[in-house]
Amino acid sequence: MSFANKITIFRILSVPFFITTLVYYTPQKDYLRFIALSIFILAIISDVIDGYIARTRNQKTQAGAILDPIADKILLITAFIFLYRISNQYFDIKLPLLIVLIVIFRDAILLLGGGIIILTNQENKIGPTWWGKISTFLQMMTILSLLLKLNISSFIWNIAIVFTVISGIDYLKKGIGMFNKQPQK
């Protein structure tokens, strides 16, 4: 297993600790919000590092190509779900359920599409796009802004949702386009 993949697995293993801090968060235990923030920042940094190592040290693997986006989705989806709960219960800034559902729906469509591509033995030429990278970045900024209780959180999540929808449509068009190609003769 490559070092880059070990970092990705570390990111996946950090998710239960992140969730635990959010599950037990109350205003009386505000330190848990900062622990969650630290874990989330560490996960973001590990995402950048594993990608850098994979590219620069020739450690790109099929496992990494599958695990890295799954790690991102697990982290972000759980963050949105649990921050929805605590923001609506304890924060002045309340994350709307619609935002959470859009993030989950887009990622579910991407995972379903990836599964269909694998099951139909299509050659997967759909990699991360700039729309997807911007969307992921803005989703991460949304989580950070909520954990920091920034007043601009709603501005950030509105931009994140626009890019999430655009990237979802872009991936969907590319996936459908793969199946509409005529077979090579």
N, C-alpha and C positions, 0 to 999 in steps of 0.2 A: 504494500500500500504506500502510495506516494505521500510525502510530507504535506502537500497541498490538500490531499484527501483527508488526512488526519486533522487538519485545521477545520475542514468542513464538518467532520464528525464532532469535533469539539463544539462547533456552533450549534449543531443539532442537540447535543447533550446539555447545552446551556439553557435550552428552552424550558425544561421543567423547573429550573431554579428561578428563571424569570417569572414564570406563571405563579410559582409559590409566593413570590414577593407581592404579586398583584392580588392573589386570592386572600392573603392575610392583611392586606393594606386597610388601614383606617386612618382618619386624621390624627388619632392619638399615636399611631405608629408611622408617622410621616417618613421616618428614616427608611422604611421599606420602599418608598417611591424612589429614593436616591439609590438604593441597592438595585432596584429594577432598572433605573436609568444607567447605572454603571454596567450591568450585565448587557443591556441593549447596546450601549456604545462599544463594549468589547466584542459583541457579535458583529456589529457593523465593521469594526476594524479587522476582525478575522476574515470577513467576506472579502474585503479589499486585499488583504495579505494573501489569502489562498489563491485568488485570481492572479495576482502579480507573480507569485511563485510558480503557478501552473504555466503561465505564459513565458516567463523569462528563464525558467530552469527546465523547460521541456518536460513538464510533468502533467500535461493534459492527458486525461484518461477518460474512458467511457463512463467509469464509475463517477468520476468528478463531474462529468457533463450531466449526469442524472442527479447526483446528490446535492450539488451546489444550488440549483434552482429549488429543489425540494426543501432544503434548509432555509432558504429565503422565505418560501411560502409558509412553512410551518411557523417560523418566527413572526412574520408579519400578520398572518391570520390570527394566531393566538394573541398577539399584542392588540390587534383591533378588537377582538372579542372581549378580552378582559378589561381593556381600557374603556370600552363602551360601558361595561358594568360599573366600574368604579367612578368614571367621570360623571355618569348620571346619578350616582349615589352620593358622591362626595365633592366633586369639583364644581367650580363656578362655570367652567366651560364644559358643555355637555356634547359629547360626540354623538351625532345622529345615527340611528340604526341604519338608515339608507346607505350611509358611507360604508359601514361594515359589510352590508349585503353586497354592495357593488364590488368591493375588494374580493370577497369570498366567491362571488359568482364568476368574476373574470378568471381567478385562479383555478376554479373548478373546471371551467371551460378549457383552459390551457392544459390542465392535467388530463382531462378526458380526451382532448385532441391528440396529446402526446401518446396516450394509450392506444388510440385508434391507429395512429401512424405505426406504432410498434406492432400491433396485432395484424395489420394488413401488409406488413413487411415493406412498407414504403421507405425509401431512403430519406431519412430526416435531414433536410437541408434548411430547416427553420431554426436558426439560432437566436440568441438574444438580439433584439433590435434596439435602436436608440430610443424609440418610444417606450419600450419596456424598461430600459435602464433608467430613463428619466422618471417613469412612473414609480419604479421601485425606490429610487432616491427620494422622491417627494412623499411616498408613503412612509419611509423611514423618518423624514423630517416631521411628518405629522405626528408620529409616535413620540419623537423627541420633544416636540412642542407641547404635547399633552402632558408628558411626564414632568416637563418644566413648568407647566401651567401658564404658558405664554398666552397673552391676549390675542396674538395673531394666529392662533391655532386654526380657527375657522377659515381664515384666508388661505392658509397652507393646505388644509384638507380639501378645500374647494378646487384649488389648482391640481392637487394630487388626483382627485376624482376625474377631472377633465382628461388628464394624461392616462389614467387607468382605463377609461372608456376608449380613448383613441388607440392605446396599445392593444386592448382587447380586440377591437375591430380589425386592427392591422394584422394581428396574429391569426385571427379567424379567416381573413381574406387570403393570407398566405397558405393556411392549411387547406382551405377549399381549393385554392389554385393548384396545390399539389395533386389533388385527386382529379382535377379537370384536365390535366395534361394528357396529350395523346401518347400512347406507348411508342417508344423508339422502334423503328423497323430495321 
